[in-house]
């Protein structure tokens, strides 16, 4: 609603300036900090015309209808508002074009009787109303076609848009064109998936089908490979590209793509890149050492990630004494986050680590070091009367795991968690 509010505010300011003109002119004792300009004191201040007033009121009604989800009423008012595009007295109409585009799409998205033809009409109209938002309108149009199952038509729209140029290409236009190309390649991947599924479900396959499927793969892979050279977050495109490479057993290229996506410093930090790399390496039965290397980086980026449970398992199975301490740190960091507070698997992993650690002579020092900075807030996060009551009722097994750990993790504190257990005979 920000764009809508700005338009209303702009018109309202015009009225306010008119109403307060006399009051401001009488306040001659206030010294202006603005540079002086030659003003015609007898010039008529700008006034809101009847046309502007009617369109402003119309926009106010549209906003009210949108806020209260009265979609039919909003649609009726919206049928009148596009006349603002014909106004040449209130500056450029670009802001009105974007407003009409976005409000119309919002109404159609929620209106119970909206049809695909309605979307097509408004998008085609807005495409030809100006060039500033042409690429983004085309991309959004293709999304609606895709959501309604018209994949080939969505691809046709993007193919036409891909070749569109206007004037000297700006940086923003270049980026949007790349985005158009990326989604066109993604549609090639989707068509490839559909044809591959149909081909695999047919008993008597036609050899020409294989060639057709491969053509879509070649088109999509060539474009995606080029797109992925541009730094950015390309998660869905990466997944599609890697799936196709795996299908044709090009594991070397798939691994290169995933490694570049995860470790190329020109790309923004992206935890998903390391997740995809780890999942691929795991599917390829890669050695644990390489898997741990990927998870180590992911741990730095997202210490609360669910894969940290697997990382702690690798560290627990390691023969290195330092890895056991790392495992303790990894699990404790997971439990620093409330989302893991009641997870039985994480607490069992902590229990297993503590049990193995207790076979070492210096285990108390290790635990004390890891828990030193947590003593002030961990008990309140995990070991209160509330937690004891909740765990006892909802997950008794979790309480049986947590209770013995309280003395190990917080030996110098009297915790209400264990007191509750003793009082209630649990």
C-alpha positions in Angstrom: 0.0 0.0 0.0 3.0 2.3 0.1 2.7 3.4 -3.5 -1.0 4.1 -3.0 -0.4 6.2 0.1 2.3 8.2 -1.7 -0.1 9.1 -4.5 -2.8 10.2 -2.1 -0.3 12.1 -0.1 1.0 14.0 -3.2 -2.5 15.2 -4.0 -3.3 16.0 -0.4 -0.2 18.1 -0.2 -1.4 20.1 -3.1 -4.6 20.9 -1.2 -2.8 21.7 2.0 -0.5 24.1 0.2 -3.5 25.9 -1.2 -5.3 26.1 2.1 -2.3 27.3 4.1 -1.0 29.8 1.5 -2.3 32.9 3.3 -1.2 31.7 6.7 2.4 31.1 5.6 2.6 34.4 3.7 1.7 36.3 6.9 4.5 34.8 8.9 7.1 37.2 7.7 9.2 37.1 10.9 10.4 33.6 10.2 13.7 33.7 8.4 14.0 31.2 5.6 17.1 29.0 5.3 16.3 28.3 1.6 18.0 30.3 -1.2 15.9 33.2 -2.5 14.3 33.0 -5.9 12.3 35.5 -7.9 8.7 34.8 -7.2 5.6 36.3 -8.8 3.7 37.2 -5.7 0.6 37.8 -7.8 0.8 34.3 -9.4 -2.2 32.1 -8.9 -1.4 29.1 -6.6 -1.9 25.7 -8.1 -5.4 24.4 -7.4 -6.9 20.9 -7.6 -9.1 20.6 -10.7 -12.3 18.7 -10.7 -10.7 15.9 -12.7 -7.9 15.5 -10.1 -10.4 15.6 -7.2 -12.5 12.9 -8.8 -9.5 10.6 -9.4 -8.2 11.2 -5.9 -11.5 10.3 -4.4 -11.7 7.2 -6.6 -8.2 6.1 -5.4 -9.3 6.6 -1.8 -12.3 4.3 -2.4 -10.0 1.7 -4.1 -7.7 1.8 -1.1 -10.6 1.4 1.3 -12.0 -1.5 -0.6 -8.6 -3.2 -0.8 -8.0 -2.9 2.9 -11.4 -4.4 3.7 -11.1 -7.1 1.0 -14.1 -5.9 -1.0 -12.7 -7.1 -4.3 -15.8 -6.5 -6.5 -16.1 -2.9 -5.3 -12.4 -2.3 -5.8 -12.7 -3.7 -9.4 -15.6 -1.4 -10.2 -13.7 1.7 -9.0 -10.6 0.4 -10.7 -12.4 0.4 -14.1 -12.6 4.2 -13.8 -9.2 5.0 -12.4 -7.0 4.3 -15.5 -8.2 7.7 -17.0 -5.3 9.1 -15.0 -3.1 7.9 -17.8 -4.6 10.5 -20.1 -3.7 13.3 -17.7 -0.9 15.5 -19.0 -1.1 18.3 -16.5 0.2 16.5 -13.4 3.7 15.5 -14.5 4.9 12.1 -15.8 2.4 9.3 -15.7 4.9 6.6 -14.9 3.9 6.4 -11.2 0.3 6.1 -12.2 1.1 3.3 -14.6 2.9 1.2 -12.0 0.0 1.9 -9.5 -2.6 0.7 -12.0 -0.6 -2.4 -12.9 0.0 -3.5 -9.3 -3.5 -2.7 -8.0 -5.1 -4.4 -10.9 -3.0 -7.5 -10.4 -3.8 -7.5 -6.7 -7.6 -7.3 -7.3 -7.5 -10.0 -10.0 -5.5 -12.2 -7.7 -8.1 -12.1 -5.0 -11.3 -11.7 -7.0 -13.3 -14.9 -6.9 -14.5 -14.5 -10.5 -11.3 -13.5 -12.1 -10.3 -15.4 -15.3 -7.0 -15.8 -17.1 -8.4 -13.6 -19.9 -8.7 -10.8 -17.4 -5.0 -11.1 -16.5 -4.0 -11.2 -20.1 -6.0 -8.1 -20.9 -4.6 -6.0 -18.1 -1.0 -7.2 -18.7 -1.2 -6.5 -22.4 -2.6 -3.1 -21.8 0.1 -2.1 -19.3 2.9 -3.5 -21.5 1.9 -1.0 -24.2 1.4 2.0 -21.8 5.1 2.6 -21.5 8.6 1.0 -21.4 9.8 1.6 -17.9 8.2 -1.5 -16.4 7.8 -3.5 -19.6 10.3 -6.3 -18.6 8.9 -6.8 -15.1 5.3 -6.8 -16.4 6.2 -9.5 -19.0 7.9 -11.6 -16.3 4.9 -11.4 -14.0 2.6 -12.2 -16.8 4.6 -15.4 -17.5 4.3 -16.3 -13.8 0.5 -16.2 -14.0 0.5 -18.3 -17.2 2.8 -20.8 -15.5 0.6 -21.0 -12.4 -2.4 -21.8 -14.7 -0.6 -24.6 -16.4 0.2 -22.7 -19.7 3.9 -23.5 -19.7 4.4 -23.2 -23.5 2.6 -19.9 -23.6 4.7 -18.6 -20.6 7.8 -19.6 -22.5 6.6 -17.8 -25.6 6.0 -14.7 -23.6 9.6 -14.8 -22.2 11.1 -15.6 -25.6 9.5 -12.4 -27.1 10.5 -10.4 -24.0 14.1 -11.7 -24.1 14.8 -9.9 -27.4 13.1 -6.6 -26.4 15.4 -3.6 -26.3 14.7 0.1 -25.8 17.3 2.9 -26.2 20.7 2.6 -24.5 20.7 -0.4 -22.3 21.0 0.6 -18.6 22.4 -1.6 -15.8 18.9 -2.2 -14.4 17.6 -3.2 -17.9 20.6 -5.6 -18.3 19.9 -7.3 -15.0 16.2 -7.7 -15.8 17.0 -9.2 -19.2 19.3 -11.7 -17.5 16.4 -12.5 -15.1 14.1 -13.0 -18.1 16.6 -15.4 -19.7 17.0 -17.3 -16.4 13.3 -17.9 -16.1 13.0 -18.9 -19.7 15.7 -21.5 -19.1 13.8 -22.7 -16.0 10.7 -23.2 -18.1 12.8 -25.3 -20.5 13.8 -27.4 -17.5 10.2 -27.8 -16.4 9.2 -28.9 -19.9 12.2 -31.3 -19.9 10.9 -32.8 -16.6 7.4 -33.3 -18.0 8.6 -34.9 -21.2 11.1 -37.1 -19.3 8.3 -38.3 -17.0 5.9 -39.0 -20.0 8.7 -40.8 -21.8 9.5 -43.0 -18.8 5.8 -43.9 -18.3 5.3 -45.1 -21.9 5.9 -48.7 -22.6 6.8 -48.3 -26.3 8.8 -45.1 -26.6 9.6 -43.3 -29.8 13.3 -42.6 -30.5 12.4 -39.1 -31.6 11.1 -38.5 -28.1 14.6 -38.9 -26.7 16.0 -36.4 -29.1 13.2 -34.0 -28.2 14.0 -34.3 -24.5 17.7 -33.9 -25.2 17.0 -30.7 -27.2 15.3 -29.1 -24.2 18.2 -30.2 -22.0 20.7 -28.6 -24.3 18.8 -25.4 -24.6 18.2 -25.1 -20.9 21.8 -26.1 -19.9 23.5 -23.7 -22.3 21.5 -20.7 -21.0 21.7 -21.7 -17.3 25.4 -22.2 -17.5 25.8 -18.7 -18.9 23.3 -17.2 -16.4 25.1 -18.8 -13.4 28.3 -16.9 -14.2 26.5 -13.8 -12.9 26.9 -13.4 -9.1 23.6 -13.8 -7.3 21.2 -16.1 -5.5 20.2 -18.7 -8.1 18.9 -21.5 -5.9 16.0 -22.9 -8.1 18.0 -22.6 -11.2 21.0 -24.4 -9.7 18.8 -27.3 -8.6 17.3 -27.7 -12.0 20.6 -27.5 -13.8 22.2 -30.1 -11.5 19.3 -32.5 -11.8 19.7 -32.5 -15.6 23.4 -33.0 -15.4 23.0 -35.9 -13.0 20.4 -37.5 -15.3 23.0 -37.4 -18.1 25.7 -38.5 -15.7 27.8 -35.4 -16.1 29.0 -35.5 -12.5 32.1 -33.6 -13.1 30.2 -30.6 -14.4 27.6 -30.8 -11.7 30.3 -30.8 -9.0 32.0 -27.9 -10.6 28.8 -25.9 -10.8 28.0 -26.6 -7.1 31.5 -25.8 -5.9 31.6 -22.5 -7.8 28.2 -21.6 -6.4 29.3 -22.3 -2.8 32.9 -21.0 -2.8 33.1 -18.3 -5.4 33.8 -15.1 -3.4 32.0 -13.0 -6.0 28.7 -14.6 -5.0 26.9 -13.4 -1.9 27.1 -15.8 1.2 24.4 -18.4 0.7 23.9 -21.3 3.2 21.8 -23.1 0.6 24.7 -23.3 -1.7 26.6 -25.4 0.9 23.4 -27.5 1.5 23.1 -28.3 -2.1 26.8 -29.3 -2.4 26.5 -31.5 0.7 23.4 -33.3 -0.6 25.0 -33.9 -3.9 28.2 -35.3 -2.4 26.2 -37.5 -0.1 24.2 -38.9 -3.1 27.6 -39.7 -4.7 28.8 -41.6 -1.6 31.6 -39.1 -1.1 34.1 -39.7 1.8 33.1 -38.3 5.2 36.1 -36.1 5.3 34.8 -34.1 2.4 31.3 -34.0 3.8 32.6 -32.7 7.1 34.5 -29.9 5.2 31.2 -28.7 3.6 29.3 -28.9 6.9 32.1 -27.0 8.7 31.5 -24.0 6.5 27.7 -24.3 6.9 28.1 -24.4 10.6 29.8 -21.0 10.5 27.0 -19.5 8.4 24.0 -21.2 10.2 24.9 -22.9 13.5 21.2 -23.8 14.0 20.8 -25.6 10.7 19.3 -29.1 10.9 22.3 -30.6 9.2 24.4 -29.7 12.3 22.9 -32.9 13.8 24.7 -34.9 11.0 27.8 -32.8 11.4 27.9 -33.6 15.2 27.5 -37.3 14.3 30.5 -37.2 12.0 32.6 -35.5 14.7 31.4 -37.9 17.4 32.5 -40.9 15.3 35.9 -39.3 14.7 38.9 -40.6 16.5 40.4 -37.2 17.1 40.0 -35.8 20.6 39.6 -32.3 19.3 36.6 -33.4 17.1 34.8 -34.6 20.2 35.1 -31.2 21.7 33.9 -29.7 18.4 30.9 -32.0 18.5 30.0 -30.7 22.0 30.3 -27.1 20.8 28.1 -27.8 17.7 25.3 -29.4 19.7 25.4 -26.7 22.4 25.2 -24.0 19.7 22.1 -25.8 18.3 20.5 -25.7 21.7 21.3 -22.0 22.0 18.3 -21.6 19.6 14.8 -22.0 21.0 13.7 -24.0 17.9 15.8 -27.0 19.1 14.8 -26.7 22.8 12.4 -29.6 22.8 14.1 -31.8 20.2 14.8 -35.2 21.6 17.4 -36.2 18.9 19.5 -33.2 19.8 19.4 -33.9 23.5 20.2 -37.5 22.9 23.2 -36.5 20.8 24.4 -34.2 23.6 24.0 -37.1 26.0 26.1 -39.4 23.8 28.8 -36.8 23.5 29.0 -36.2 27.2 29.1 -40.0 27.9 32.1 -40.4 25.5 33.7 -37.2 26.8 33.6 -38.5 30.4 36.0 -41.2 29.4 38.6 -38.4 29.2 40.5 -37.2 32.2 39.9 -33.5 31.5 36.2 -33.8 30.6 35.1 -31.5 33.4 37.4 -28.7 32.1 36.1 -29.1 28.6 32.5 -28.9 29.7 33.2 -25.9 32.0 34.9 -24.0 29.2 32.0 -24.6 26.8 29.4 -23.7 29.4 31.1 -20.7 31.0 29.4 -18.1 28.9 26.1 -19.9 29.0 25.7 -20.1 32.8 23.8 -16.9 33.0 21.0 -17.7 30.6 21.0 -21.4 29.7 19.1 -22.5 32.8 16.3 -20.0 32.0 16.2 -21.3 28.4 16.1 -25.1 29.3 15.8 -25.9 33.0 12.9 -24.1 34.7 9.8 -25.4 36.5 7.8 -24.6 33.3 10.1 -26.7 31.2 10.0 -29.6 33.7 6.2 -29.6 33.8 5.9 -29.3 30.0 8.5 -32.0 29.3 6.9 -34.3 31.9 3.5 -34.1 30.3 4.4 -33.9 26.6 7.7 -35.7 26.3 8.7 -37.8 29.4 11.6 -39.4 27.4 13.0 -35.9 26.8 12.9 -35.2 30.6 14.7 -38.5 31.3 17.5 -37.4 29.0 17.7 -33.8 30.2 17.5 -34.3 34.0 20.9 -36.1 34.4 22.6 -33.5 32.1 21.7 -30.6 34.4 24.3 -31.6 37.0 26.9 -32.1 34.3 26.3 -28.9 32.4 25.6 -26.7 35.5 27.2 -28.4 38.5 27.3 -25.3 40.7 23.7 -24.3 40.2 20.5 -25.5 42.0 18.1 -25.9 39.2 14.3 -25.9 39.5 14.1 -28.5 36.7 15.6 -31.2 38.9 13.8 -29.9 42.0 10.5 -30.2 40.2 11.4 -33.8 39.2 12.2 -34.7 42.8 9.1 -33.1 44.3 6.7 -34.7 41.8 8.5 -38.1 42.0 9.3 -38.2 38.3 
